[in-house]
Amino acid sequence: MNAIKRNIHKVRQTSYPHIVRIDGVCGGQAIINGTRIAVWHLVGYYYRVGMSVEEIVAEWNYLTPAQVFSALAYYHDHKAEIDAVRQQNSYEHWQQEFAHAA
């Protein structure tokens, strides 16, 4: 009989409501609790795309304004960390790093 292996991920709370880190989810980066939405990803929609909090909540109707504002607060207090992750996940970075593979 084969045993079912369960992946149990450790949830690490942050000091920000709604923001956690989970080993094995989004590379362990800060995410909105209960989702797989990384803070860096949401920040991109807010600052780069120019979506308002209301537009973000309308697009992802399972998010609350409190979750979005908490993610933005986390970003401002961890700007260097989040900006580094945003850069590593940017189209420009991937194009530069992996264009030669095509």
Secondary structure, DSSP 4 states (H G I P E B T S, - for coil): -PPPPP--PPEEE-SSTTEEEETTSGGG-EEETTS--BHHHHHIIIIII---HHHHHHHSTT--HHHHHHHHHHHHHSHHHHHHHHHHTSHHHHHHHHGGG-
